[in-house]
Amino acid sequence: METLEVYFSDLTPEAQARVLEFYQVESELDMNWDVLPLVTLERDDESEG
């Protein structure tokens, strides 16, 4: 299985502002998004047996 972690800092400034507004917080630090990913995507590796 392969994973991809998406962090707050990976987002555009506009997307960052929308996420902050959605969660009604002022800073990514309020949610620990400076060290924790917003989302982790997973996919099965087709070469696994």
Contact map, one row per residue, 1 for C-alpha under 8 A:
1110000000000000000000000000000000000000011110000
1111000000000000000000000000000000000000011110000
1111100000000000000000000000000000000001111000000
0111110000000000000000000000000000000001110000000
0011111000000000000000000000000000001111100000000
0001111101000000000000000000000000001111100000000
0000111111100000000000000000000011011110000000000
0000011111100001000000000001000011001100000000000
0000001111110001000000000000000001000000000000000
0000011111110000000000000000000000000000000000000
0000001111111111000000000000000000000000000000000
0000000011111111000000000000000000000000000000000
0000000000111111100000000000000000000000000000000
0000000000111111110000000000000000000000000000000
0000000000111111111000000000000000000000000000000
0000000110111111111100000000000000000000000000000
0000000000001111111110000000000000000000000000000
0000000000000111111111000000000000000000000000000
0000000000000011111111100000000000000000000000000
0000000000000001111111111111000000000000000000000
0000000000000000111111111100000000000000000000000
0000000000000000011111110000000000000000000000000
0000000000000000001111111000000000000000000000000
0000000000000000000111111100000000000000000000000
0000000000000000000110111111011000000000000000000
0000000000000000000110011111010000000000000000000
0000000000000000000100001111111000000000000000000
0000000100000000000100001111111111000000000000000
0000000000000000000000000011111111000000000000000
0000000000000000000000001111111110000000000000000
0000000000000000000000001011111110000000000000000
0000000000000000000000000001111111110000000000000
0000001100000000000000000001111111111100000000000
0000001110000000000000000001100111111000000000000
0000000000000000000000000000000111111000000000000
0000001000000000000000000000000111111100000000000
0000111100000000000000000000000011111111000000000
0000111100000000000000000000000010011111000000000
0000111000000000000000000000000000001111100000000
0011110000000000000000000000000000001111110000000
0011110000000000000000000000000000000011111000000
1111000000000000000000000000000000000001111100000
1110000000000000000000000000000000000000111110000
1100000000000000000000000000000000000000011111010
1100000000000000000000000000000000000000001111110
0000000000000000000000000000000000000000000111111
0000000000000000000000000000000000000000000011111
0000000000000000000000000000000000000000000111111
0000000000000000000000000000000000000000000001111
